[in-house]
Structure formats: structure tokens, C-alpha cells
Amino acid sequence: MKNSDLIIPISIAINLAIINGLLYILTPETYLHSFHIIYYNVAWLLITYTLDFYPTDRKERFLTNFEKMIKLYVIFGFVYFSAFGFNQNMPFSLSYQLLVFAVLCFCLSAYRWFFFWARRRYRMLGGNSVNVVVLGKDTNLKKMRQIFEDSYLGYRYKGFFDNRSYKRPDYLGAIEDSFLYMLENRIDEIYCSVSKFSKNELDNLIDFADNNLIKFKIIPDNKEILTRAMSIERYGSLPILNLRKVPLDTDYARITKRIFDIFFSLFAIIFILSWLTPLLAILIRLESSGPVFFKQERHGLKRKVFWCYKFRSMAINGEADIKMTTKNDMRVTRIGRFMRRTSIDELPQFFNVLLGNMSVVGPRPHMMFHTEDYESSVDKYLVRHFVKPGITGLAQIKGYRGEILCSSDIKNRTRFDIFYVERWSMALDLKIILQTIYNAFSQEERAY
């Protein structure tokens, strides 16, 4: 069962009501020009249609198409501000119009969140439900049941059919019994374990489903190799399973992240490093001889080697490239201990970000000596090198930073890094940045 046909028209009407209502209240002198009324409404409809913004999949949530929502606001923002250029006589205050546009985006986002919240509540009460059965029991059945039992999705799992008998409450009988059951119980969707049936049997099941207005979906024989990062790609009519889909492989994601990296690093260099570097240079040189900056070869994207920069926090020593900093490390200077505790020593890496070797957020780059060790001793360690390394990362805000005390430290760090690679989003990056700033002032236990 699909969503109601009224959902999209109602959403369009509410979005246009929000846009027109807010502009009428906040900028009446602008809104009363008929050109602006037509311009904004037509532009919104064209942009949302081009982005395919409104159709909602049953499994879609508020954050599912978050990037599409951001793209919509960026494009509509250009449209919104360009309208003022058509009429030079209209009053215009950049700060006020930025505030108006921010309120507009907030209200539109609030409605979108409310829509998904209301749909979830409606489904929990039994509305917009889909009756489903599974044909053929295999190792996927447990996973499918967990999906169906999520009340948010609105599935009503009735049970499974299999030619082998089972003493389970959700076992409904042999496959031959399923046809009558599905007709009597108004089943909407069939999920079929393909490994349990021959081609002729599958053809018969498909014909039955088509002739009775039942959707037929196939669960592939995955040999237990499917992952959360899997995606399906089409080569003509041939579906191919890609087991390692990386969100940052898309042009939109790479460009968005790169633009953010450039602006964020320029901000840090101009407003922080410009005055902090001379001050730290004096303090570092007063305490110990040697360069102000420390550079070290590390592995980056696709395991390419680059020079990683830091403020020097140790006295010159011969173990800097092979030994990690330990608690109460005698090599660390007094100013170095302060810089490491507050992560100030990492700030020069914003130059790495500007040069394109690193990103603001990503898996932390390790010393080459350790990378060569971990890639052979830690399972899937090199997956973290599918993206650029970062100044901060998900593993760091989860407590896995600094010294590796035991094997579980590097394994958990890798686990969080892989999660980041597979689930990247700008929202996740912003969350990591904010948590990193908070941690810098909260005196982390392992910041030494």
C-alpha cells in the first residue's frame, strides 16, 4: 500500500502557505509586488519538481534525504535573493533578509519533521499498513522480521510459509497453502527467498501475485555477505550488488564537503592561526630548540602519502615517527602538554585541509609505521582510507583518541571510522565538529 495520493498535494499547499504567509508578515513591502508572488511560488514548484523532493518512500525518515533538503534551500536561497536585483527601488537590508530566509527554512524544516512524526504516529495506530508474508525460510528471515516489526514502517508481518515444518507461532504452513491464505487475508506484499525456489516455481509465484494485485519482492541469496554499505547498481538490465558504497563517492557529496572544508579552514587560518601562531612560536622556542612546526609523513586517501603538519609539542627526539605519545611522556614539553590537552597542536592541519590532503572531519591519519602494522593485523583497517583523513573524527569524539593501550582500542577506532565512511553526511560532520569543540574544553582523560 502506498502513501495517500493527497500527501504530496497537501505538502505542496502547506509549503507554499508557509512561504507566502511568512513573506507577507515579515516583508510586506516586498511581497505585495505581484512579480515576487509569482516568482517565488513558481520557482519553489520548479525546484522541488526537479529535485523530486516530495515523493516519500515507505522507509524514508526525516534525515533520509537531508542532503536533498539542504540542496533545495541553497538553490531557493539564490532565487530568493536574486529577486531583489530585478527591482533596484525596493528597500533591501541584507542582514534582515538573511534572518527572514533563515526563519523560512526553519519553518519549512519544522513542517517536514512534523510530517514524518505524524506519519509515524498514524502507522503506530494501525494506519497506512501493509500486510506481508515471507515465502521460504532462510537466514534472512530474522532480519526481515526485525524490519517488519518496526511500527514506524507500518508493516504487518503475518508469518512465513516453507515446505519444511516448524514449531513456531509465525509458521503458517507449506508453500502450497500460501495461495489461499494470501487471498483470504488480503496480503499486500510477498517477500520470497529466491534460494528456496526453482525458476518455474518463481514464475508461478510471480504470475499469482500479478493476477491478484499483490506486490512480489525477492530476497536475494546473499551467502551472508551483505552489509549496511551495500547498494544495487544497474548495468543495462543486469542488477549488480556493490558491497562497499561510499556516500562521498558522489560528485554532490565531494563538492559539498570540499566547499565546507575550504571555508572552514580559511576561517580557522585567518581568525585563529594568524595571531595564535606567532604567540605559540615564541613559547615553543623559549622552552626547547627546534622548529615551530612538526611535519610527519602519513597515509591519506587511497593510502597516498602526504606531509601532516602540527605545532611541535615534543623536544627533538629520534622516536617521533615510530612511537605514539604515552601518558606522562617525558618527550612532551610543558607548552606541548597544554597544546595536546586542548588539541591546539593539531590546528596547523587546517593548511593540510586547504591543500586538499585532509578534511576537517574524517578518520585520523596514523603514522606510516602503524598503518603498515594495522593493515595486516586489524580486519578491514584500510576501509578508512576510502575517504580523506580528518583533523577530528567519529572515533575521537567517542573516546578513542591518542595512545593505543590494547588491541580493542584500534579495533573500536577502526569500527567507528568504517561507520563514518559508510554513513557520512554533512549533519554527522557538524555533530562531530561541535562535540570536538566541547571536548577541547572538557579536559578529556586521554588527551595527553
Beta strands, then each sheet from edge to edge (+ up, - down):
strand 1: 130-135
strand 2: 155-161
strand 3: 171-173
strand 4: 189-193
strand 5: 215-219
strand 6: 231-235
strand 7: 238-242
strand 8: 293-299
strand 9: 305-311
strand 10: 359-361
strand 11: 390-392
sheet 1: 3+ 2+ 1+ 4+ 5+
sheet 2: 6+ 7-
sheet 3: 8+ 9-
sheet 4: 10+ 11+
end
